[in-house]
Amino acid sequence: MLIDTHTHLDDARYESDREAMISRARQAGVESMITIGCDLVTSRSAVVLANQYPFVYASIGVHPHEVKHITADWYDEFRKLAHDRKVVAYGEIGLDYHYNHSDPELQRQRFREQIQLARELTLPVIIHTREAQDDTIRILKEERASEIGGVFHCFSGDAWLAKDAIELGFYLSFSGILTFQNATMLRDIAKTVPADRLLIETDCPYLTPVPHRGKRNEPAYVKHVADLLATIASDGTPVTADEIGRRTSDNARRLFRIP
């Protein structure tokens, strides 16, 4: 059984076949999935979807691209959403200096505020970081994020970021990027991650893994990430995809307190 720890099930690309897509995931052995909020609207959608399926859970929060839209009432709205029993995380939040859709200084301010809110709500954080490694780690340390824990989602950073994240007590989640032909360095990093710090995800509908590249991604394809991880076990001992599924699912249940 597998847990896809990062999906966007509310995406418009699923409007025509969302029920069938979720059914395919279950048939592929996906035990649970977490659908992610990126702003107030998608956070609300995530909670609604999570309450439609017993095996779907939700996160709430504001992606760094969207923090420029935060208004005075948003955080109170997130506090209300967090009362829902299906909300298991706060995020995705973080810093993204590649596109700078929101001003970097504002990103840093909102990142701090959202970590503080996650600590208030005792929810683990889901971290998005791109070309912002030093600031991300520094702010996580200064805001004592290790007290609530979390995950660096869709990990694609360097070995130093992996080391810093693990030292903070965070998990690393690997996506379909791991299956890409040019992801040799990322696969080498994945080999070094302790088994009790590994998670898997699709980030669907984005980042479709081999052999489905070029198509819309969906949770059923998380099995390809597990299959790839099984071929690069950290201690060199052969590990089955089923064992990777068990390990990563145990980790997800522990981090997100999923029954």
Phi and psi restraints in degrees (value plus and minus 20) as a CYANA .aco file:
   2 LEU   PHI    -145.6  -105.6
   2 LEU   PSI     131.6   171.6
   3 ILE   PHI    -141.7  -101.7
   3 ILE   PSI      99.5   139.5
   4 ASP   PHI    -108.0   -68.0
   4 ASP   PSI      88.0   128.0
   5 THR   PHI    -106.6   -66.6
   5 THR   PSI     -18.7    21.3
   6 HIS   PHI    -175.0  -135.0
   6 HIS   PSI      84.6   124.6
   7 THR   PHI    -153.4  -113.4
   7 THR   PSI     144.9   184.9
   8 HIS   PHI    -146.6  -106.6
   8 HIS   PSI      52.7    92.7
   9 LEU   PHI     -87.7   -47.7
   9 LEU   PSI     -38.4     1.6
  10 ASP   PHI    -104.6   -64.6
  10 ASP   PSI     -21.9    18.1
  11 ASP   PHI     -77.8   -37.8
  11 ASP   PSI     122.6   162.6
  12 ALA   PHI     -80.9   -40.9
  12 ALA   PSI     -43.0    -3.0
  13 ARG   PHI     -88.6   -48.6
  13 ARG   PSI     -29.7    10.3
  14 TYR   PHI    -123.0   -83.0
  14 TYR   PSI     -16.7    23.3
  15 GLU   PHI     -76.9   -36.9
  15 GLU   PSI     -57.0   -17.0
  16 SER   PHI    -102.4   -62.4
  16 SER   PSI     -37.8     2.2
  17 ASP   PHI    -169.5  -129.5
  17 ASP   PSI      11.9    51.9
  18 ARG   PHI     -77.9   -37.9
  18 ARG   PSI     -65.7   -25.7
  19 GLU   PHI     -81.3   -41.3
  19 GLU   PSI     -64.2   -24.2
  20 ALA   PHI     -86.0   -46.0
  20 ALA   PSI     -59.0   -19.0
  21 MET   PHI     -82.3   -42.3
  21 MET   PSI     -63.7   -23.7
  22 ILE   PHI     -86.8   -46.8
  22 ILE   PSI     -57.3   -17.3
  23 SER   PHI     -83.3   -43.3
  23 SER   PSI     -60.0   -20.0
  24 ARG   PHI     -82.8   -42.8
  24 ARG   PSI     -57.6   -17.6
  25 ALA   PHI     -82.8   -42.8
  25 ALA   PSI     -64.9   -24.9
  26 ARG   PHI     -82.7   -42.7
  26 ARG   PSI     -61.0   -21.0
  27 GLN   PHI     -84.9   -44.9
  27 GLN   PSI     -48.4    -8.4
  28 ALA   PHI    -103.4   -63.4
  28 ALA   PSI     -19.8    20.2
  29 GLY   PHI      76.7   116.7
  29 GLY   PSI      -5.2    34.8
  30 VAL   PHI    -101.3   -61.3
  30 VAL   PSI      91.4   131.4
  31 GLU   PHI     -95.1   -55.1
  31 GLU   PSI     -62.4   -22.4
  32 SER   PHI    -167.9  -127.9
  32 SER   PSI     142.6   182.6
  33 MET   PHI    -169.1  -129.1
  33 MET   PSI     130.9   170.9
  34 ILE   PHI    -133.6   -93.6
  34 ILE   PSI     105.1   145.1
  35 THR   PHI    -122.1   -82.1
  35 THR   PSI     117.1   157.1
  36 ILE   PHI    -126.6   -86.6
  36 ILE   PSI     117.7   157.7
  37 GLY   PHI    -108.9   -68.9
  37 GLY   PSI     120.2   160.2
  38 CYS   PHI    -139.7   -99.7
  38 CYS   PSI     -30.8     9.2
  39 ASP   PHI    -181.4  -141.4
  39 ASP   PSI    -190.6  -150.6
  40 LEU   PHI     -88.4   -48.4
  40 LEU   PSI     -61.0   -21.0
  41 VAL   PHI     -84.0   -44.0
  41 VAL   PSI     -69.2   -29.2
  42 THR   PHI     -91.7   -51.7
  42 THR   PSI     -47.1    -7.1
  43 SER   PHI     -85.8   -45.8
  43 SER   PSI     -62.7   -22.7
  44 ARG   PHI     -82.5   -42.5
  44 ARG   PSI     -62.2   -22.2
  45 SER   PHI     -83.0   -43.0
  45 SER   PSI     -59.0   -19.0
  46 ALA   PHI     -81.7   -41.7
  46 ALA   PSI     -62.9   -22.9
  47 VAL   PHI     -86.3   -46.3
  47 VAL   PSI     -61.1   -21.1
  48 VAL   PHI     -81.1   -41.1
  48 VAL   PSI     -67.5   -27.5
  49 LEU   PHI     -83.1   -43.1
  49 LEU   PSI     -62.1   -22.1
  50 ALA   PHI     -80.5   -40.5
  50 ALA   PSI     -53.4   -13.4
  51 ASN   PHI    -101.1   -61.1
  51 ASN   PSI     -25.9    14.1
  52 GLN   PHI    -107.9   -67.9
  52 GLN   PSI     -37.3     2.7
  53 TYR   PHI    -155.5  -115.5
  53 TYR   PSI     110.1   150.1
  54 PRO   PHI     -85.3   -45.3
  54 PRO   PSI     -40.0     0.0
  55 PHE   PHI    -122.5   -82.5
  55 PHE   PSI     -14.8    25.2
  56 VAL   PHI    -127.5   -87.5
  56 VAL   PSI     116.1   156.1
  57 TYR   PHI    -143.1  -103.1
  57 TYR   PSI     148.7   188.7
  58 ALA   PHI    -150.0  -110.0
  58 ALA   PSI     132.4   172.4
  59 SER   PHI    -139.2   -99.2
  59 SER   PSI     137.5   177.5
  60 ILE   PHI    -150.0  -110.0
  60 ILE   PSI     128.2   168.2
  61 GLY   PHI     133.8   173.8
  61 GLY   PSI    -195.8  -155.8
  62 VAL   PHI    -146.6  -106.6
  62 VAL   PSI      99.1   139.1
  63 HIS   PHI     -80.8   -40.8
  63 HIS   PSI     127.5   167.5
  64 PRO   PHI     -76.8   -36.8
  64 PRO   PSI     -49.8    -9.8
  65 HIS   PHI     -81.9   -41.9
  65 HIS   PSI     -50.5   -10.5
  66 GLU   PHI    -121.7   -81.7
  66 GLU   PSI     -20.6    19.4
  67 VAL   PHI     -85.9   -45.9
  67 VAL   PSI     -39.6     0.4
  68 LYS   PHI     -84.6   -44.6
  68 LYS   PSI     -36.1     3.9
  69 HIS   PHI    -113.6   -73.6
  69 HIS   PSI     -27.0    13.0
  70 ILE   PHI     -82.1   -42.1
  70 ILE   PSI     112.0   152.0
  71 THR   PHI    -136.4   -96.4
  71 THR   PSI     154.1   194.1
  72 ALA   PHI     -79.1   -39.1
  72 ALA   PSI     -47.5    -7.5
  73 ASP   PHI    -111.9   -71.9
  73 ASP   PSI     -28.2    11.8
  74 TRP   PHI     -79.9   -39.9
  74 TRP   PSI     -65.4   -25.4
  75 TYR   PHI     -85.4   -45.4
  75 TYR   PSI     -55.3   -15.3
  76 ASP   PHI     -84.6   -44.6
  76 ASP   PSI     -55.9   -15.9
  77 GLU   PHI     -85.8   -45.8
  77 GLU   PSI     -58.6   -18.6
  78 PHE   PHI     -86.1   -46.1
  78 PHE   PSI     -57.4   -17.4
  79 ARG   PHI     -78.8   -38.8
  79 ARG   PSI     -61.4   -21.4
  80 LYS   PHI     -86.3   -46.3
  80 LYS   PSI     -64.7   -24.7
  81 LEU   PHI     -81.1   -41.1
  81 LEU   PSI     -55.6   -15.6
  82 ALA   PHI     -85.5   -45.5
  82 ALA   PSI     -36.4     3.6
  83 HIS   PHI     -90.8   -50.8
  83 HIS   PSI     -38.3     1.7
  84 ASP   PHI     -88.6   -48.6
  84 ASP   PSI     114.2   154.2
  85 ARG   PHI     -85.0   -45.0
  85 ARG   PSI     -38.3     1.7
  86 LYS   PHI    -109.0   -69.0
  86 LYS   PSI     -23.5    16.5
  87 VAL   PHI    -104.0   -64.0
  87 VAL   PSI      99.9   139.9
  88 VAL   PHI    -139.6   -99.6
  88 VAL   PSI     -22.9    17.1
  89 ALA   PHI    -180.0  -140.0
  89 ALA   PSI     143.3   183.3
  90 TYR   PHI    -136.1   -96.1
  90 TYR   PSI      98.7   138.7
  91 GLY   PHI     131.0   171.0
  91 GLY   PSI     148.6   188.6
  92 GLU   PHI    -116.7   -76.7
  92 GLU   PSI     117.6   157.6
  93 ILE   PHI    -148.4  -108.4
  93 ILE   PSI     145.1   185.1
  94 GLY   PHI     130.4   170.4
  94 GLY   PSI    -166.4  -126.4
  95 LEU   PHI    -155.0  -115.0
  95 LEU   PSI     118.8   158.8
  96 ASP   PHI    -159.1  -119.1
  96 ASP   PSI      83.1   123.1
  97 TYR   PHI    -115.7   -75.7
  97 TYR   PSI     -15.6    24.4
  98 HIS   PHI     -95.3   -55.3
  98 HIS   PSI     -69.3   -29.3
  99 TYR   PHI    -119.9   -79.9
  99 TYR   PSI     -48.8    -8.8
 100 ASN   PHI      30.1    70.1
 100 ASN   PSI      26.2    66.2
 101 HIS   PHI     -83.0   -43.0
 101 HIS   PSI     -47.2    -7.2
 102 SER   PHI    -137.4   -97.4
 102 SER   PSI     128.3   168.3
 103 ASP   PHI     -77.3   -37.3
 103 ASP   PSI     115.5   155.5
 104 PRO   PHI     -76.0   -36.0
 104 PRO   PSI     -60.1   -20.1
 105 GLU   PHI     -85.1   -45.1
 105 GLU   PSI     -59.8   -19.8
 106 LEU   PHI     -86.3   -46.3
 106 LEU   PSI     -59.0   -19.0
 107 GLN   PHI     -76.6   -36.6
 107 GLN   PSI     -66.3   -26.3
 108 ARG   PHI     -84.4   -44.4
 108 ARG   PSI     -61.6   -21.6
 109 GLN   PHI     -82.0   -42.0
 109 GLN   PSI     -69.0   -29.0
 110 ARG   PHI     -88.0   -48.0
 110 ARG   PSI     -52.2   -12.2
 111 PHE   PHI     -81.3   -41.3
 111 PHE   PSI     -66.9   -26.9
 112 ARG   PHI     -80.6   -40.6
 112 ARG   PSI     -66.5   -26.5
 113 GLU   PHI     -79.8   -39.8
 113 GLU   PSI     -59.7   -19.7
 114 GLN   PHI     -95.2   -55.2
 114 GLN   PSI     -53.8   -13.8
 115 ILE   PHI     -83.0   -43.0
 115 ILE   PSI     -63.2   -23.2
 116 GLN   PHI     -80.3   -40.3
 116 GLN   PSI     -60.9   -20.9
 117 LEU   PHI     -87.6   -47.6
 117 LEU   PSI     -61.0   -21.0
 118 ALA   PHI     -81.1   -41.1
 118 ALA   PSI     -58.9   -18.9
 119 ARG   PHI     -85.6   -45.6
 119 ARG   PSI     -60.4   -20.4
 120 GLU   PHI     -80.4   -40.4
 120 GLU   PSI     -59.7   -19.7
 121 LEU   PHI    -107.2   -67.2
 121 LEU   PSI     -24.5    15.5
 122 THR   PHI      31.8    71.8
 122 THR   PSI      27.3    67.3
 123 LEU   PHI    -132.4   -92.4
 123 LEU   PSI     117.0   157.0
 124 PRO   PHI     -84.9   -44.9
 124 PRO   PSI     133.0   173.0
 125 VAL   PHI    -122.6   -82.6
 125 VAL   PSI     124.9   164.9
 126 ILE   PHI    -126.3   -86.3
 126 ILE   PSI      97.8   137.8
 127 ILE   PHI    -123.3   -83.3
 127 ILE   PSI     109.8   149.8
 128 HIS   PHI    -129.4   -89.4
 128 HIS   PSI     103.0   143.0
 129 THR   PHI    -159.8  -119.8
 129 THR   PSI     112.1   152.1
 130 ARG   PHI    -163.4  -123.4
 130 ARG   PSI      99.4   139.4
 131 GLU   PHI      35.1    75.1
 131 GLU   PSI      15.1    55.1
 132 ALA   PHI    -165.8  -125.8
 132 ALA   PSI      13.1    53.1
 133 GLN   PHI     -77.9   -37.9
 133 GLN   PSI     -71.5   -31.5
 134 ASP   PHI     -83.6   -43.6
 134 ASP   PSI     -66.2   -26.2
 135 ASP   PHI     -85.3   -45.3
 135 ASP   PSI     -57.7   -17.7
 136 THR   PHI     -81.7   -41.7
 136 THR   PSI     -69.7   -29.7
 137 ILE   PHI     -85.3   -45.3
 137 ILE   PSI     -62.9   -22.9
 138 ARG   PHI     -80.5   -40.5
 138 ARG   PSI     -66.3   -26.3
 139 ILE   PHI     -87.9   -47.9
 139 ILE   PSI     -60.0   -20.0
 140 LEU   PHI     -78.9   -38.9
 140 LEU   PSI     -61.1   -21.1
 141 LYS   PHI     -87.4   -47.4
 141 LYS   PSI     -67.3   -27.3
 142 GLU   PHI     -85.0   -45.0
 142 GLU   PSI     -51.8   -11.8
 143 GLU   PHI    -113.9   -73.9
 143 GLU   PSI     -11.1    28.9
 144 ARG   PHI      35.7    75.7
 144 ARG   PSI      22.4    62.4
 145 ALA   PHI     -86.0   -46.0
 145 ALA   PSI     -41.7    -1.7
 146 SER   PHI     -83.3   -43.3
 146 SER   PSI     -37.9     2.1
 147 GLU   PHI     -89.2   -49.2
 147 GLU   PSI     -44.7    -4.7
 148 ILE   PHI    -130.0   -90.0
 148 ILE   PSI     -39.3     0.7
 149 GLY   PHI      55.0    95.0
 149 GLY   PSI     159.7   199.7
 150 GLY   PHI     144.9   184.9
 150 GLY   PSI    -183.9  -143.9
 151 VAL   PHI    -161.9  -121.9
 151 VAL   PSI     120.2   160.2
 152 PHE   PHI    -106.4   -66.4
 152 PHE   PSI      84.5   124.5
 153 HIS   PHI     -99.0   -59.0
 153 HIS   PSI     132.9   172.9
 154 CYS   PHI      27.0    67.0
 154 CYS   PSI      33.9    73.9
 155 PHE   PHI     -81.7   -41.7
 155 PHE   PSI     108.2   148.2
 156 SER   PHI    -165.8  -125.8
 156 SER   PSI       0.1    40.1
 157 GLY   PHI    -102.7   -62.7
 157 GLY   PSI    -189.5  -149.5
 158 ASP   PHI    -112.4   -72.4
 158 ASP   PSI    -198.9  -158.9
 159 ALA   PHI     -84.0   -44.0
 159 ALA   PSI     -51.8   -11.8
 160 TRP   PHI     -88.6   -48.6
 160 TRP   PSI     -59.2   -19.2
 161 LEU   PHI     -85.6   -45.6
 161 LEU   PSI     -61.1   -21.1
 162 ALA   PHI     -79.7   -39.7
 162 ALA   PSI     -65.2   -25.2
 163 LYS   PHI     -82.8   -42.8
 163 LYS   PSI     -67.1   -27.1
 164 ASP   PHI     -82.2   -42.2
 164 ASP   PSI     -62.3   -22.3
 165 ALA   PHI     -83.2   -43.2
 165 ALA   PSI     -64.7   -24.7
 166 ILE   PHI     -86.5   -46.5
 166 ILE   PSI     -58.9   -18.9
 167 GLU   PHI     -83.9   -43.9
 167 GLU   PSI     -48.4    -8.4
 168 LEU   PHI     -97.0   -57.0
 168 LEU   PSI     -26.5    13.5
 169 GLY   PHI      68.0   108.0
 169 GLY   PSI      -6.8    33.2
 170 PHE   PHI    -107.6   -67.6
 170 PHE   PSI     142.9   182.9
 171 TYR   PHI    -117.1   -77.1
 171 TYR   PSI     139.4   179.4
 172 LEU   PHI    -137.3   -97.3
 172 LEU   PSI     108.9   148.9
 173 SER   PHI    -129.7   -89.7
 173 SER   PSI     109.4   149.4
 174 PHE   PHI    -127.0   -87.0
 174 PHE   PSI     123.1   163.1
 175 SER   PHI    -137.2   -97.2
 175 SER   PSI    -187.3  -147.3
 176 GLY   PHI     -80.3   -40.3
 176 GLY   PSI     -39.0     1.0
 177 ILE   PHI     -73.9   -33.9
 177 ILE   PSI     -53.0   -13.0
 178 LEU   PHI     -79.3   -39.3
 178 LEU   PSI     -45.4    -5.4
 179 THR   PHI    -109.4   -69.4
 179 THR   PSI     -27.2    12.8
 180 PHE   PHI     -90.7   -50.7
 180 PHE   PSI     125.8   165.8
 181 GLN   PHI     -78.9   -38.9
 181 GLN   PSI     -55.8   -15.8
 182 ASN   PHI    -110.2   -70.2
 182 ASN   PSI      -6.6    33.4
 183 ALA   PHI    -116.6   -76.6
 183 ALA   PSI      15.0    55.0
 184 THR   PHI     -78.4   -38.4
 184 THR   PSI     -66.2   -26.2
 185 MET   PHI     -83.3   -43.3
 185 MET   PSI     -59.8   -19.8
 186 LEU   PHI     -84.3   -44.3
 186 LEU   PSI     -60.5   -20.5
 187 ARG   PHI     -83.8   -43.8
 187 ARG   PSI     -57.2   -17.2
 188 ASP   PHI     -83.7   -43.7
 188 ASP   PSI     -59.4   -19.4
 189 ILE   PHI     -86.5   -46.5
 189 ILE   PSI     -62.0   -22.0
 190 ALA   PHI     -79.0   -39.0
 190 ALA   PSI     -52.2   -12.2
 191 LYS   PHI     -82.4   -42.4
 191 LYS   PSI     -46.4    -6.4
 192 THR   PHI    -110.6   -70.6
 192 THR   PSI     -27.8    12.2
 193 VAL   PHI     -99.4   -59.4
 193 VAL   PSI     106.9   146.9
 194 PRO   PHI     -76.4   -36.4
 194 PRO   PSI     124.7   164.7
 195 ALA   PHI     -78.8   -38.8
 195 ALA   PSI     -49.6    -9.6
 196 ASP   PHI    -106.5   -66.5
 196 ASP   PSI      -9.6    30.4
 197 ARG   PHI    -143.2  -103.2
 197 ARG   PSI      -9.2    30.8
 198 LEU   PHI    -114.6   -74.6
 198 LEU   PSI     116.8   156.8
 199 LEU   PHI    -153.2  -113.2
 199 LEU   PSI     142.9   182.9
 200 ILE   PHI    -149.1  -109.1
 200 ILE   PSI     135.2   175.2
 201 GLU   PHI    -178.7  -138.7
 201 GLU   PSI     148.8   188.8
 202 THR   PHI    -128.3   -88.3
 202 THR   PSI     -50.2   -10.2
 203 ASP   PHI      36.3    76.3
 203 ASP   PSI      10.4    50.4
 204 CYS   PHI     -84.2   -44.2
 204 CYS   PSI     124.0   164.0
 205 PRO   PHI    -109.4   -69.4
 205 PRO   PSI      -5.8    34.2
 206 TYR   PHI    -115.0   -75.0
 206 TYR   PSI     148.1   188.1
 207 LEU   PHI      36.4    76.4
 207 LEU   PSI      28.6    68.6
 208 THR   PHI     -82.0   -42.0
 208 THR   PSI     109.6   149.6
 209 PRO   PHI     -97.1   -57.1
 209 PRO   PSI     139.1   179.1
 210 VAL   PHI     -81.5   -41.5
 210 VAL   PSI     114.8   154.8
 211 PRO   PHI    -120.2   -80.2
 211 PRO   PSI       0.1    40.1
 212 HIS   PHI    -127.5   -87.5
 212 HIS   PSI      -6.8    33.2
 213 ARG   PHI     -74.5   -34.5
 213 ARG   PSI     120.8   160.8
 214 GLY   PHI      76.8   116.8
 214 GLY   PSI     -32.4     7.6
 215 LYS   PHI    -126.2   -86.2
 215 LYS   PSI     147.2   187.2
 216 ARG   PHI     -85.2   -45.2
 216 ARG   PSI     114.2   154.2
 217 ASN   PHI    -100.0   -60.0
 217 ASN   PSI     135.8   175.8
 218 GLU   PHI    -175.6  -135.6
 218 GLU   PSI     141.5   181.5
 219 PRO   PHI     -77.7   -37.7
 219 PRO   PSI     -49.2    -9.2
 220 ALA   PHI     -76.5   -36.5
 220 ALA   PSI     -46.3    -6.3
 221 TYR   PHI    -100.9   -60.9
 221 TYR   PSI     -21.7    18.3
 222 VAL   PHI     -83.9   -43.9
 222 VAL   PSI     -40.8    -0.8
 223 LYS   PHI     -82.9   -42.9
 223 LYS   PSI     -46.9    -6.9
 224 HIS   PHI     -91.4   -51.4
 224 HIS   PSI     -49.8    -9.8
 225 VAL   PHI     -88.9   -48.9
 225 VAL   PSI     -63.3   -23.3
 226 ALA   PHI     -81.6   -41.6
 226 ALA   PSI     -61.6   -21.6
 227 ASP   PHI     -80.3   -40.3
 227 ASP   PSI     -63.1   -23.1
 228 LEU   PHI     -87.2   -47.2
 228 LEU   PSI     -64.1   -24.1
 229 LEU   PHI     -79.9   -39.9
 229 LEU   PSI     -53.6   -13.6
 230 ALA   PHI     -85.1   -45.1
 230 ALA   PSI     -42.7    -2.7
 231 THR   PHI    -106.6   -66.6
 231 THR   PSI     -28.2    11.8
 232 ILE   PHI    -148.4  -108.4
 232 ILE   PSI      21.2    61.2
 233 ALA   PHI     -73.1   -33.1
 233 ALA   PSI     120.5   160.5
 234 SER   PHI     -84.8   -44.8
 234 SER   PSI     -52.2   -12.2
 235 ASP   PHI    -117.7   -77.7
 235 ASP   PSI     -13.4    26.6
 236 GLY   PHI      62.7   102.7
 236 GLY   PSI     -26.9    13.1
 237 THR   PHI    -102.8   -62.8
 237 THR   PSI     111.9   151.9
 238 PRO   PHI     -75.2   -35.2
 238 PRO   PSI     113.9   153.9
 239 VAL   PHI    -150.4  -110.4
 239 VAL   PSI     118.5   158.5
 240 THR   PHI    -103.5   -63.5
 240 THR   PSI     140.2   180.2
 241 ALA   PHI     -82.1   -42.1
 241 ALA   PSI     -52.9   -12.9
 242 ASP   PHI     -82.9   -42.9
 242 ASP   PSI     -58.4   -18.4
 243 GLU   PHI     -88.2   -48.2
 243 GLU   PSI     -59.8   -19.8
 244 ILE   PHI     -81.0   -41.0
 244 ILE   PSI     -62.3   -22.3
 245 GLY   PHI     -79.9   -39.9
 245 GLY   PSI     -63.7   -23.7
 246 ARG   PHI     -84.3   -44.3
 246 ARG   PSI     -66.9   -26.9
 247 ARG   PHI     -81.6   -41.6
 247 ARG   PSI     -70.1   -30.1
 248 THR   PHI     -88.5   -48.5
 248 THR   PSI     -52.4   -12.4
 249 SER   PHI     -89.2   -49.2
 249 SER   PSI     -60.8   -20.8
 250 ASP   PHI     -79.9   -39.9
 250 ASP   PSI     -62.5   -22.5
 251 ASN   PHI     -83.3   -43.3
 251 ASN   PSI     -64.0   -24.0
 252 ALA   PHI     -83.5   -43.5
 252 ALA   PSI     -62.7   -22.7
 253 ARG   PHI     -83.7   -43.7
 253 ARG   PSI     -56.2   -16.2
 254 ARG   PHI     -89.5   -49.5
 254 ARG   PSI     -66.9   -26.9
 255 LEU   PHI     -86.5   -46.5
 255 LEU   PSI     -68.0   -28.0
 256 PHE   PHI    -115.9   -75.9
 256 PHE   PSI     -17.2    22.8
 257 ARG   PHI      33.4    73.4
 257 ARG   PSI      27.3    67.3
 258 ILE   PHI    -106.6   -66.6
 258 ILE   PSI     110.1   150.1
